[in-house]
Amino acid sequence: MAIRSIGVCTAVAALAADQASKAFVLANAETLASGVAVFPGFNLIFHRNYGVTFGFFQNAPSWVLAMVATAVVLFLVVSLIRATRAAEAVAYGMVIGGALGNIVDRLRFGGVTDFLDFYLGMAHWPAFNLADVFVVCGVGVLLIVAGREKIAPLKTSR
């Protein structure tokens, strides 16, 4: 399978997983509105984020945020096309799929559906979704791949 195809398949899978999970949350929004405990430190909750990461730019029109995200996705698609390693393609696919998942939400609902609520005691991390997980994991893989390229193993001559 071509490297590009691996990235595209990853993007489609990430987008599908994100949208399926959000469909489940929306179908159960009434139940999840006040949160459902899964285990200590983790709840499922229905939350709509009208801003970006950590709720920044909540007053920006959703179409503006969607357009900025679309421009980023286009850049990432070019990067995917230029990828030379399968790990890079998978990473770009994860980021693209996650970003597309949140773009779809912005265009459909004016904000992003978040539902993963981790906490410690009374301190809650801002709720997030699978699209966010894919973006963060994809960026993490890209950083690892880039770091491995920069750090060549030391060779000793005898």
C-alpha positions, 0 to 999 in steps of 0.5 A: 500500500502506498504511503499516501494511502496509509495516511488517507485511510488513517484520516478516514478512520479517525474521522469515522471514529470521532463522528461515531463517538459524537453521534453516541453522545448526541443520542444520549445528550440528555443523560450525559448533560449532568455527567455519568461516572465511568470510574473515579477520575473519569466521566462522560459528559455532554459539552459544546465548546464554541471556542478552540482549545481550553475554550479560547476565542469563544466569541469568534464566529464558528465559520471563521474557526472552521476556515482557519482549521480548513487552511491547516488541514490543507497544509497537512494534506500537502505534508501527507502527500510529501511524507516518506515514511509510514509513521509520518503518513499515519501521524498526518492522517490522525491529525487531519482526521481529528481536525476534520471531525471538529470542522464538521462539528463547527459547521453542523452545530456552531461548536465542537461536541466534547464528552471526555471529562477527566478530573482529580478531586474537584479539579476537572481538565477541560472536556475533550473528544476523540478528534482532540485525542487523534490530533494530540497523538498524531502530533506526538508521533510527528515529534517522535519521528522528527526527533529520531531523524535528528538524533543519529546513533553514535558510531564509534570506530575501532 
